[in-house]
Amino acid sequence: EIRDEQARARLAALPCELEVREPSEEALLAIKRFAKLTGDLPVLSSVDLRVLALAWMLEKQECDGTEHLRTEPLPRGAAAQKLRLQQRAAAAAVSSEPAPAQRELPTFIESSFGSRAEYEAWAAE
């Protein structure tokens, strides 16, 4: 941000020329939507949103699309762990490998639930 005369003077003294770019409306909408889903929207300034949107827009241009960018945030906490375990189990079933090691589950249960019974009740929901 260039807010004062001193900053303008430093900018003018740069040995190269800067290209000023503004994010597209599409990029701003994508960033606002994602920030709303993560709960970050209320704490991001308009400058924050524009910088993120510009990065999104440039990524789209350089990579010929946004298919590689997330449109939904990853789940967090216990829901994320449950999803990862389900994905590993599904991958193991497809590749005929054994299910995820049982040593992963006790650590998850101990940190998120009081007992295996509580975990199994939650997982059955």
SVG drawing of the C-alpha trace seen along z (x, -y; Angstrom):
<svg xmlns="http://www.w3.org/2000/svg" viewBox="-26 -13 44 70">
<polyline fill="none" stroke="black" stroke-width="0.4" points="0.0,0.0 1.2,-3.5 -0.3,-5.7 2.0,-8.7 4.5,-11.0 7.5,-9.1 6.2,-5.8 5.5,-7.5 9.1,-8.8 10.5,-5.4 8.3,-3.9 9.5,-6.5 13.1,-5.7 12.9,-2.0 15.2,-0.9 12.4,0.8 8.8,0.1 6.0,1.8 2.9,3.1 -0.2,2.3 -2.9,4.9 -6.3,5.3 -8.0,8.6 -11.0,9.6 -14.5,9.7 -14.5,13.5 -11.3,13.8 -12.8,11.5 -16.0,13.6 -14.0,16.9 -11.9,15.6 -14.8,14.1 -16.8,17.4 -13.9,19.5 -13.2,17.1 -16.8,17.2 -16.7,21.0 -13.6,21.0 -15.0,18.3 -12.1,15.9 -14.2,13.3 -15.0,11.1 -11.3,10.7 -9.9,10.1 -9.5,6.5 -10.4,5.4 -6.7,5.2 -6.2,8.7 -9.1,9.9 -7.7,8.1 -4.2,9.5 -5.6,13.0 -7.8,12.5 -4.9,11.2 -2.9,14.3 -5.9,16.5 -6.3,14.7 -2.6,15.0 -2.6,18.7 -5.5,19.2 -3.7,17.4 -0.4,19.2 -1.9,22.7 -4.7,22.4 -7.5,22.8 -8.4,23.3 -9.1,27.1 -6.1,27.6 -7.4,25.0 -9.7,25.9 -13.2,24.6 -14.1,26.0 -12.0,25.9 -10.7,29.2 -12.6,30.4 -10.9,29.8 -10.5,31.8 -12.3,35.0 -14.3,34.7 -11.0,34.4 -9.5,37.4 -12.6,39.5 -12.5,38.4 -8.8,39.4 -9.5,42.8 -12.4,43.4 -10.3,42.3 -7.4,44.6 -9.8,47.5 -11.4,46.9 -8.0,46.7 -6.9,49.9 -10.1,51.7 -9.5,50.6 -5.8,51.5 -6.4,54.7 -4.0,53.6 -4.8,54.0 -6.9,51.3 -5.0,48.5 -2.8,49.6 -4.7,50.0 -1.9,48.0 -3.3,44.8 -6.8,45.2 -5.9,45.5 -3.9,42.2 -6.9,40.5 -9.3,42.0 -7.2,41.0 -6.8,37.4 -10.4,36.9 -12.6,39.4 -12.5,40.9 -12.7,44.5 -13.1,46.7 -16.8,47.1 -17.3,43.3 -15.5,43.3 -17.6,46.1 -20.8,44.4 -19.7,41.2 -18.6,43.0 -22.0,44.7 -23.8,41.4"/>
</svg>
